[in-house]
Amino acid sequence: CVYCISEIDALATRCNRCSGYLPPAEGTDFKQHWTLLFCCVAIFVACIWLPIEGRRNDLYASQSIAGGFLTIFAGYGIFASWVNLFHRKMIVWPALFMAFDGLFVSIRRLYQLYENVAAMPDPQKEDWVRIAGPGLWVILFCSFLVFWTFMKGAAAGAKKDKERKE
């Protein structure tokens, strides 16, 4: 085991003694947890302090039911990412739930804002440019980054696992 130096089976993915997960992708596992922690913190901050509507700066993601769940998942994702980094655990479901909810919140809100601007009698260029606030773009970008990181880690882990079995 890379954590407690005990002897384990060559095909094991988890140590029997310390219950630490063996890194499936040597060198990338640690970076992925830092990326998940960054995304969880960024989405938590975006839900609370950054407006999601560009034309009115008084609407925040945490003020809706889906945004409230997004804030809770991001907060729990921060805790889970911290545990992953410093206690050798592998808790990724809060970050995945946060990413799914982040995509739902941001895409739904973009569609609603698009409908509002399209319904205007004569929408100006500023209305289209400022349709969404910075919070919405942070939530959307970080949600995609969580999925990209998760898929990249799964592909690297499958490749390393295949090499280890051979």
C-alpha positions, 0 to 999 in steps of 0.5 A, a space after each residue: 500500500 502506498 499509504 501504510 506500506 502493508 502488503 496487498 494483492 496486486 489487483 486490489 483497489 483498496 487496502 485492507 489495513 488502512 482502507 485507503 484507495 490505491 491511486 488508479 492513475 498515479 500522479 493524476 488522482 491528487 490533482 483531480 481532487 484539487 480541481 473538484 475542491 476548486 469547483 465546489 468553492 467557486 460554485 458555492 461563492 457564485 451561489 451566494 455572492 455573484 448575481 446570475 442575472 445580468 440585467 438585474 443585480 439582485 438575483 442569486 442562485 441561492 434564492 431559488 429551490 434548485 439554487 438552494 440545493 446547489 449551494 448545499 451540494 457545493 458546501 458538502 462538496 467542499 467538505 468531501 473534497 477536503 476529506 478526499 485530499 487529507 484523509 485518503 477517501 474517495 467521496 465524489 458523489 457530492 461534486 457530481 450532484 453539484 455538477 448536475 444541479 449546476 447544469 440544470 440551474 444554469 441552462 434553465 436560467 439561460 433559457 428563461 433569460 433568453 425568452 425574456 429578452 426575445 419577448 421584448 418589442 425591440 431588444 437592444 444589443 446591450 440586452 443580449 450581451 448582458 443577459 446573464 451575470 457572472 455567477 451563472 457563467 461560473 456555475 456553468 463553467 465549473 459544472 462542465 469542469 467537474 464532469 471533464 475532470 471526472 471523465 478524464 480521471 476515469 479514463 486514466 484510471 481504466 488505462 492504469 488498471 489495464 496496465 496493472 492487470 497485464 
